[in-house]
Amino acid sequence: MTDADHTLPTLISPHNRALPLLTLTDLRIAESQAAAALPKHTLMGRAGKSAASFLLEQITRDTSIERKRQKVWLIAGPGNNGGDALILATELHQAGIALELCMPLDVKPDDARWALETARAAGVPITAALPASLDAYTWLVDGMFGIGLTRPLEGVFAAIARRLSQRAMARPRQGGVLALDIPSGLDSDTGTIVGNGEGGAVHATHTITFIGAKPGLFTAQGRDLAGAVTVAPIGVDTASRTAVQLNAPELFADFLPPRDFATNKGSFGSLAVVGGDTGMCGAPILAARAALFSGAGKVHVALLGAGAPPYDPPHPELMLHDIGELPLDRMDALAIGCGMGQRERASHVMRDVLQLDVPKLFDADALNLIATDPALATAVTARGVQGDPCILTPHPLEAARLAGTDAPGVQRDRLTAARALAARFASVVVLKGSGTIIAAPDGRLAVNPTGNAALATGGTGDVLGGIIGALLAQRLPRYEAALAGVYLHGLAADTLSAQGHGPAGLTAGELAPMVRTLLNRLFYPA
């Protein structure tokens, strides 16, 4: 190895870190500038060493199987990702780990050719043949293709991707599947499978990603395919490369209100949850309960329909009103749309609330009304242009209606879709889904790392609206309120699932008490 660096590789866990998320363009520029200032092959050498450091740590940590019985199988593609695998194999071989590297096609780039020569000189066992079975190996390493892949996996590489994925999805008790930089076949910018999914992609249990984290590892299909992500910066400065960040408490914690002894309920604002047409009062009550647990001082429910209960027996703290009886202009924030319906009265309410100088969140039926009524859409945009941006919280189908496209089109590039909606409506947009995207009209963008399949049940969106609404009432700025609400909502699902209450069967109503626990544990410790 010719790299003059002898320091241990830096490895970063994304957990609770507001890491920059680098697009393909960002990465190419950063890599090119760094490579120009370093000796040849330095970055590939560092990448391979970082991967080896990570994998050796995993092997050492696994006490269920002796180190001398650990065996690693690596697949090297024809490009620089294959070069990374070759250097990784060299480092493991020199550390005494039994392994075999499969290289179906010769590597082509100059860096990768250097890596091949290095591996051969070290005596790394290299073959072009695929083993009949991979069962004898504790770790499998995907070094086929990295960022920038533009065509679907095919032939031998598609077949290998399927075999690696079968191992990962079997949830092995020992070892796993490690992807180098990004699971082969995954688009690093969008989190979708290259080529509309035709050739598939590797499903990994772990991914070590080089230079910086990529948005595609944290949204859409990428969250499932990447597994546990570790970042290896390999000495490349990326701090100012992108406006996209991974959502974390450091982005919003300073905006939460202090809870001094001298505070009172007025210190934490009044929220009105507006919705609940006849027969649909459950949704706004669910949102309002979540707002109570999220620290709002007073929570009202303004109901559009008939036949609503006079109060909420489990939470008589909630104040239920007919919408005509509650002065919405005196509220500190409004959360509008849960169970609202799309009848004329709902449209009339929307026109009225858009005239109020009160922070507003729109969800569910409110979004559908905005999507179908150009006057409402224009009014939403005008609020933002005037310095009073709304918060819109669409799921992909609602986002598609707002954008005049379809849900698959939104899902193909979630970051671009969220950014476009934020610009079009001059609003903060929360594009819900795996790796929820939070986009501000000024261009700021965050990808949320919390949440799981426990949220795939009715009412969880209402709960999210109530949480964000409560934070608006506590006078958080719009973008930070959205960041905090999305993060806590997802973390509540993660925490409850870790306690055995999910992902299957978790109900939306169970989230709010956990949000309260997390809010106090993380930001208001006794």
N, C-alpha and C positions, 0 to 999 in steps of 0.2 A: 504494500500500500504506500502511495507516495504523498498522501495528504500530510501536511506538516502539523495539522491540529492533533494534539494529544490529550485534550480535555475530554471529559465524559460528555456524551451528547445530552442536550437539554430536551426533556420530554415534558409536555404540558397537557394536563387534563382540562377539557373545556368546562368542567363542572363549576358553576357559579362564576364564570369568567366572561366578561364582555369582550370576547375576542373579535378582531376584525375578520370578516368573511370575504375571501378574495375570489373574484371572478377569474375566468381564464385569461382575460386581457390583463388584469392586475398581476396575475402570476407570471405571465410571459415577460412583462416589463421588469418585475422585481428580479426574476431569475436571470434575465439577460444582463441587467446592470451589475448584479452580484458576480456573475461568472466573468465579466470583463475585468473585474478587479482582483481576481483570484487565479492561482495556478490552474492549469488544465485539469479537468476531472475532479476538482475539489468537491463540488456540490454532490456529485454522484457518490463519491467516497463517503461524504458525511451522511447522505441519505441511507446508504447501506449499513453504515455503522450504527446509526440511530435505530434502524429496524432491528439490527442484531441485539442492541442493548435492551430494547423492549422485549424481544422474544426470549432472550436469556433470563430476563427478570421473571417472565411468565413461567418459564420452565423451572426456575429455581423455587418459585412460590408454590408450585404444584407438588405437594408432599405425598400425593396419593400414588405417584409413580417415580421410581428412582431416575435420576438424571441420566445414568448410563443406559437406561431402557427407553429414553425419549428418542424419537426418530422423526425427522422433518422431511416433508416432500415439497419441493418448490417447482413452480411452473414459470418459465421465463419467456416473455413475448419477444418480438423482433425489434422493439424500440428501446427507449431509455428506461421504461418500466422494467423491461427484462434486464437491463444493466443494473438497476437497483437490486433486483433479485440475485444477480450473480455476486455482487459485493456482499449482500447479506449471507449468501451461502458460504462465501470465503471466510467471513468472520465466524460463523457458526462452526465450520469445519476446523478452523484453527482453535476454537474453544473446546473441541472434542465432542461435538454433537454429531451423532450419526445422521446422515442426510443423503438425499438424491435430488438432483436438479434435472428437470425435463426441459429441453429446448427444442421444440418441434421445427422451428425455423431459425437460421442463424440471425443473430442480432446485426443491425446495420449501422446505426449512428456511431460516430467516432468515440464518444464516451462509452457506449455500450460495448464496442469492440475492445476498448481498454479493459473494461470490467471482465470480459470473457478471457482475455489473456491473463489477467490477475487470478481469476478462478482456476484456470488450467495450471498455472504455475504453482498454485497452492495445493493442487491435487484434488480439487473438488470433483466428485463423481458426476459426470454430465452424460445424459443420454437423450436421444430423440424419441425413444419409445415410451408409450404410456404403460404403466403397470396395469395388470389385470384387475387389481384391487388396491384401494388406498387404505384398507383397514389396518395395516401394520403401522401406519404413521400416526403419531399423536397430534402433530401440527401440519396443516397444509397451508402453503403460502401462494397467494395470487399475485404474480408479477407479470401478468399478460399485457394489459394496456392501462395507461394512466389517463390524465386529463387530455382533452383535445380530441378524443376519439370521435369521428364523424360518421362512421358506418356501423351497422349492427355486427355483433359477434357472429362468426360463421365457422363452419368446418370444425376442425379439431378444437379450436378455442371455445366455440359454443358448447361442444360436448364436455370439455373440461369445466366450463362454468357450471353446467348442470351437476356434474359430480361434486364439485366443491360445495355447491348450494345444498345438495342433499345431506352432506356431512353437517353443515352449519345448522340446517333446520332440524336435524336429529338431536340438537342440543347435547353435544358430547359432554360427558362428565370430566374427561381429561382432554387437554389440548383445545383445538379449535381451528378456525379458518382465518388467517390474517391476510388482509388486503393491503398492498403497498400503494400508498397515496390515495387511491380511490378504488372501490370495487370495479373490476373490469366490466364495461358495458354501461356504467352509470354516467350520466351527464353531470359534471361537477358544478355547473352553474344552476341547473334547474331541479336536480334530484329525480329526474325521469330517466327511463331506460332509453339509450340511444337507438334511433331508428324505430320509434313507436313501439318498442318492446319486442321487435321481431326476433332478435337473436338472444334475448334474455340478458341477464347480468349476474355477476357473482353475488351470492348472499353470503356475507362474511359474519363471523362472530366478533371480529376486531378489525379496526382499520388504523394504520399509522399513516398520517397524512403529512406531507413535507412542505416546508416553507411557511404555510399558513393554512388555517381551516378554510374549507370551501362551503358555500351555501348549500350545495346539493347534498352534502352529508347530513343536513339537519332538517330537510323539508321533503315533502312528497314521498316517493318510494325510497329515497335515500336514507331516511331514518331506520327503516327496516333492513335495508341491504348493508349498511355500513357497520351495524353492531356498535360496540363500544369504541369511541373515537379517541385517539391520542394524537397530539400535534407535535411534530419535530421541526422546529424553525430552521435548523441547519445553518444558523448564523446569518440569515437574510432578514434585513430590516423591512417590515411591512406595515409599520404603525400608521402611516399616513396614506396608505394606498386606496382605501375604499370607504364609502359612507355606510356600508352594510356591516352590522354588528350582530353578535350573538346576544340575545336578551339575557340580562343578569341583574341582580339587585343593585349593583353599583350605578346603573343607569337611572334608577328611580328612587333609591332609598332616601336621598337628601331632600326629596320633595314631600315626603310624608310629614304630616303635622306633628309637632311635639305634643305630648299629653301631660302637661304640667298639672300640679295640684289645683291651680286656679282656673283651669278650663271648665267649661260647662257644655251642655248639649248644643248650644248655639255655636260653639267653637268648631264643631265638626259637621255643620251644614245640614240643610234639609233637602232631601231627594224626593221627587215625585216619580213614581213608576206609572206610566200612562199606557193603558191598553185594556184588555179584558172585555171584548164584546160579549153579547149574551151567550152563555154556555162555555166561555173561554176565560174565566177569571183565574183559573189555576196558574197559568203562565205568569201573569204579573205578580201574583202573590208569591210564587216561587222566587222571582227576581227580587222582590221586596225583602223577603226573608234573608236572602243572600246579602243584600245591602245592609241590613241590621248587623249581621255577623261580620261585615267588613268595616265597621266603625263609623257609619254615618250617624249624626246626632239625632235626626228625626227622619222617619221614612213614611211617606204617604203613598197610597195607591189610588189613582184616579181612573175609575172604571167607566167604560163607554156603554156597556150593556145593562140589561135588566136582570133581576133575579140574583144579584150578588149577595153574599152574606154580609151582615152588618159589621162583622169584625172577624179576625183570624184567630180561632180558639187556641192553637198552639203558640201564637205570638200576638197577644192582644196589644203589644207595643205598636203594631202597625195601625195606621189610621186609614180606614177605607172610606172613599167618598164617591159620589157621582161626579163625573168630570166637570159638570157645570157648577159645582159647589166649591171647588178648590181653586184658589187664586194661584195659578201656575207661575205668574210673573213674580211671586214672592219667594219662589224656591231658589235654592242655590244650584240645583242641577235637575235635569229631566232625563229619564230613560224611557224611550217611547217605542212601542211596537209589539210588545209581548201579548199575544192573543188578541191583537187589535182588530183583526178582520180587515176587509177592504171595501166596506160599504161606504156610502156617501158621508155618513157621520165621521168615519175615520179620516176621509179626505179633508173634511172641514176642520177637524182637529189638527191635522198636519199643517194646513195653511195657517191656522192660528198660532201654533207653537213656533213656527218658523219666523214669526214677527217678534218673538220675545228675545230680550237680551239676557238669556240664561244659557249656560253650557248645556249642550244637548247630545245625547247618544240615540242613534236610530238602529233598530234591529228588526228582524222578522218581517211582519206585515208592513211596517213603516218603510222598509227597503223596497218591498214589492210595489208600494204606492209611488215611491220616488222613481222607480224604474219605468212605470207606465204613465206617469203624468209629467210631461216636460216642464210645466210651470213649477211643480214641486222641485224637480231636479235643478232648475235654474235658481230657485230660492236657496237651496242648500249651497250651491256654488257661491252665490252672492254673499252668504253669511261668511264663508271662508275668506273671500276676497276682502271683505270689510274687517277682517281680523278676528272673527268669531267662528273658527272652524268647528264643524260638527265631528262626531265620531260615528263612523259606519262600521257595523260588525257583520259582514255577510259570510255565509258559507259559500262554497264554490258555485252552487246553482244560483243563489241570490246575486253573487258577484257577476255571473254571466248575464243575468237579466240587466243589471246596472250598466254593463259594458256593451250590451247588444251582441253578445256572442254565445257560445255554449260552454257548459261546465268542463268538458275535456280540453277546450281551448284555454280556459283559465288554468287548469291543472298542468298543462304542458310547460308553463313558465309562470309559476306563482309569484315570483318576485316582480317580474315585469307587469303582471296583471294588477298586483296591489299598488305598485308605483303609478301605473296609468290611472287607476281609479282615484288615488289620492290627488293627482294633478287635475283630473277632470272635474272633481267635485270640491276641490280646495279644502279637503277634509282629511282627518286622520282615519285610515282604513285598517281594520283588523280582518284580514282574510283568514278565516278559520280553517282548520284541517291539521294534518300531520305536519308539524313544524309551522305553526301559525305565523303569518307575516304581519308585522305592524309597520305601516308606511305613513310618513308625514308629508304634507304638501310641500315642505321645503326640501324634500329629497332624502331625509333621514329614513333609514330602513333597518329593521331588526327581524331576526328569525328567532322564534321562541323554542327553547330546547326541552321544556317540561310538557307533561301530559302523555297519555297513553290511550289504549283502546277502551278503558273504563269510561271515557267521555263519549263513547259512541252509543248514547242512549238519550231518550227524549228528555228535554228540560235543561240539559247542561248549558245550552246556549243562553237560555233565560237567566240562569245563575251567573254566567259570565257578564251579561248585561247589567245585572244588579250589582256585581262587584265593581265594575268600572264606573257605574253611576255613583256608587257610594264614594269612590275616590275623587270623582269630579266634585261632589258635594263638599268634600274635604279640601277643595280648592287646589288639587293637583292640576298642573297644566295638562292639556288634552293628550299629548303624546305620552307623557310619563304616566298618566292615569291608565292608558291602554297597556303600556308595557307592564306596569305593576299588576293590573287585573289579570292579564293573560298569564303572566308568570305564576301568580299565586293559584289561579284556577287549575293550571296544569300540575303544579306541585302538590296540590291537595289530592288530585287523582293518583299521582305517583306514590304519595305517602300512604294513602288508604290501601292501595294495591300492595305495597310492601308489607302492610299489616294483615293481609289476607282478605281484604274486603273488595277486591277487584283483581283483574279487570272485568271479570264476568259478574254481572248482577249488581254492580254499584249503581245506586240511584242518584239522580241529580240533587235531591235534597240532602244527601249525606255530605256533599262537598262543602257547604257553607260553614258548618262547625269546624271543619279542618282548616278552612281558610282563616278563621279567627285564631285558631291555635298557632298556625304558621306566622300570621301577622304579628302576634305578640312574641312568639319565640324568636323570630328573626330581627324584629325592629323595635319591640318594646319590652325587652327582658326586665324582669323584676330586679 
